[in-house]
Amino acid sequence: MFSHNSRKRLAMWPAMAARSAITIRYYLWADDGPWRLTVQLHQDLIARKVALPQYASTKQKIMEVFARWITRDTFSLKGRGGICTFDADGFMERDRAEELVGWFVERAQQKLTGGNVVNIEPTLSERRYKREHLWKPATSMLRLIETDFQKISRATGVRRVRVLKRPS
């Protein structure tokens, strides 16, 4: 049914998929260091299904880390940071997404109307937003969480990143 070359390509598929695999993890960077957020906890925070009362009425750095697997044991890390505001009850506020959509709409309207006069308010708002809500993780921060991606036994004594548990 399959030619020799087809079987060979199918046999290579897992290796190719593993090579291009990307893992995304989220970390809350608190005063006491990084805490890994499970995927479910991160989704529930965004959906406002769960609150973190210990962070009520604060702004916290959240780091989104992309690990691109080069081989089974080798990976490269890239991270980007955002600052999330927690309300008085510890729920993550949603205003960021609405603000971003607003810029897209304003810019689209400007392109449609054309003309020689350009409103710079969307550009200024975007710069202000980036200054207040985004940050660039330092290389040292990525090194600190590197062990979280390594396949190392806990018995080796290598410090792992703590996992933030869902409040009971």
C-alpha positions as CSV (number, residue, x, y, z in Angstrom):
1,M,0.0,0.0,0.0
2,F,2.8,2.5,0.9
3,S,6.0,2.8,-1.1
4,H,9.3,2.5,0.6
5,N,9.8,6.3,0.6
6,S,6.3,6.9,2.0
7,R,7.0,4.5,4.9
8,K,10.3,6.2,5.5
9,R,8.6,9.6,5.6
10,L,5.9,8.4,8.0
11,A,8.6,6.9,10.3
12,M,10.4,10.3,10.4
13,W,7.2,12.1,11.3
14,P,7.5,11.7,15.1
15,A,11.1,13.0,15.0
16,M,10.1,16.0,12.8
17,A,7.1,16.8,15.1
18,A,9.3,16.6,18.2
19,R,11.8,18.9,16.6
20,S,9.2,21.6,15.9
21,A,7.3,21.1,19.1
22,I,6.7,24.2,21.2
23,T,5.7,24.3,24.8
24,I,4.1,27.4,26.3
25,R,4.2,28.0,30.1
26,Y,3.1,30.9,32.2
27,Y,4.8,32.2,35.3
28,L,3.7,34.7,37.9
29,W,6.9,36.6,38.9
30,A,6.1,37.7,42.5
31,D,8.4,39.4,45.1
32,D,9.5,35.9,46.3
33,G,10.4,34.7,42.8
34,P,8.7,32.8,40.0
35,W,5.6,30.6,40.4
36,R,4.5,28.4,37.5
37,L,0.8,28.7,36.6
38,T,-0.7,25.5,35.3
39,V,-2.5,25.8,32.0
40,Q,-5.9,25.3,33.7
41,L,-5.2,27.9,36.4
42,H,-4.0,30.4,33.8
43,Q,-7.2,29.9,31.7
44,D,-9.4,30.1,34.8
45,L,-7.7,33.4,35.8
46,I,-8.3,34.9,32.4
47,A,-11.9,33.7,32.5
48,R,-12.3,35.1,36.0
49,K,-13.4,31.6,37.3
50,V,-10.8,31.7,40.1
51,A,-9.3,34.4,42.2
52,L,-5.9,34.6,43.9
53,P,-6.7,36.5,47.1
54,Q,-3.0,36.8,48.0
55,Y,-2.5,39.1,45.1
56,A,-5.7,41.2,45.6
57,S,-5.3,44.9,44.7
58,T,-1.9,44.4,43.2
59,K,-0.2,44.4,39.8
60,Q,1.9,41.3,39.1
61,K,4.3,40.4,36.4
62,I,3.3,37.4,34.3
63,M,5.9,35.8,32.0
64,E,4.8,33.8,29.0
65,V,7.6,31.4,28.0
66,F,8.0,29.6,24.7
67,A,10.2,26.5,24.7
68,R,11.1,25.3,21.2
69,W,12.4,21.8,21.4
70,I,15.4,21.3,19.1
71,T,16.1,17.7,20.1
72,R,14.6,15.5,22.9
73,D,16.8,17.1,25.5
74,T,17.7,20.5,23.9
75,F,15.5,23.5,23.7
76,S,15.6,27.3,23.3
77,L,13.6,29.6,25.5
78,K,11.9,32.9,24.6
79,G,9.8,34.9,27.0
80,R,7.6,38.0,27.0
81,G,6.1,39.7,29.9
82,G,2.9,41.4,30.8
83,I,1.7,43.1,33.9
84,C,-1.7,42.0,35.2
85,T,-3.9,43.8,37.6
86,F,-5.8,41.9,40.3
87,D,-8.9,43.5,41.7
88,A,-9.8,43.8,45.4
89,D,-11.1,40.2,45.4
90,G,-8.0,38.7,43.6
91,F,-9.6,38.3,40.2
92,M,-7.5,39.2,37.2
93,E,-8.9,42.3,35.4
94,R,-9.8,42.1,31.7
95,D,-9.4,45.6,30.5
96,R,-6.3,44.8,28.4
97,A,-8.1,42.9,25.7
98,E,-10.8,45.5,25.3
99,E,-8.1,48.2,25.0
100,L,-6.2,46.3,22.3
101,V,-9.4,45.8,20.2
102,G,-10.1,49.6,20.6
103,W,-6.7,50.4,18.9
104,F,-7.3,48.1,16.0
105,V,-10.7,49.7,15.4
106,E,-9.3,53.2,15.6
107,R,-6.4,52.4,13.2
108,A,-8.8,50.7,10.8
109,Q,-11.1,53.8,10.8
110,Q,-8.1,56.1,10.2
111,K,-7.1,54.0,7.1
112,L,-10.6,54.1,5.7
113,T,-11.0,57.8,6.1
114,G,-7.6,58.6,4.8
115,G,-6.8,62.3,4.5
116,N,-3.8,64.4,5.4
117,V,-4.6,64.8,9.1
118,V,-3.6,61.8,11.2
119,N,-4.8,61.4,14.8
120,I,-1.8,60.3,16.9
121,E,-3.9,59.4,19.9
122,P,-4.0,55.7,19.1
123,T,-0.2,55.6,18.8
124,L,0.2,57.5,22.1
125,S,-2.3,55.2,23.8
126,E,-0.4,52.1,22.4
127,R,2.9,53.4,23.7
128,R,1.3,54.2,27.1
129,Y,-0.2,50.7,27.2
130,K,3.1,49.1,26.4
131,R,4.9,51.1,29.1
132,E,2.3,50.3,31.8
133,H,1.4,46.7,30.8
134,L,4.4,45.0,29.1
135,W,8.0,44.2,30.2
136,K,10.9,42.3,28.7
137,P,12.1,39.4,30.8
138,A,15.9,39.4,31.5
139,T,18.0,36.5,30.3
140,S,18.7,35.7,34.0
141,M,15.0,35.2,34.6
142,L,14.8,32.7,31.7
143,R,17.8,30.9,33.2
144,L,16.1,30.7,36.5
145,I,13.1,28.8,35.1
146,E,15.2,26.7,32.7
147,T,15.2,23.8,35.1
148,D,11.4,23.7,34.8
149,F,11.8,22.4,31.2
150,Q,14.7,20.0,31.8
151,K,13.9,16.3,32.2
152,I,15.7,16.0,35.5
153,S,14.9,13.8,38.4
154,R,13.9,15.6,41.7
155,A,16.5,13.3,43.4
156,T,19.3,15.3,41.8
157,G,18.6,18.2,44.1
158,V,18.2,20.7,41.3
159,R,15.9,23.5,42.4
160,R,12.6,23.4,40.5
161,V,10.2,26.3,40.0
162,R,7.3,26.2,42.5
163,V,3.9,25.6,41.1
164,L,1.1,27.9,42.2
165,K,-1.8,25.8,43.3
166,R,-5.5,26.7,42.7
167,P,-7.0,28.1,45.9
168,S,-9.3,25.7,47.7
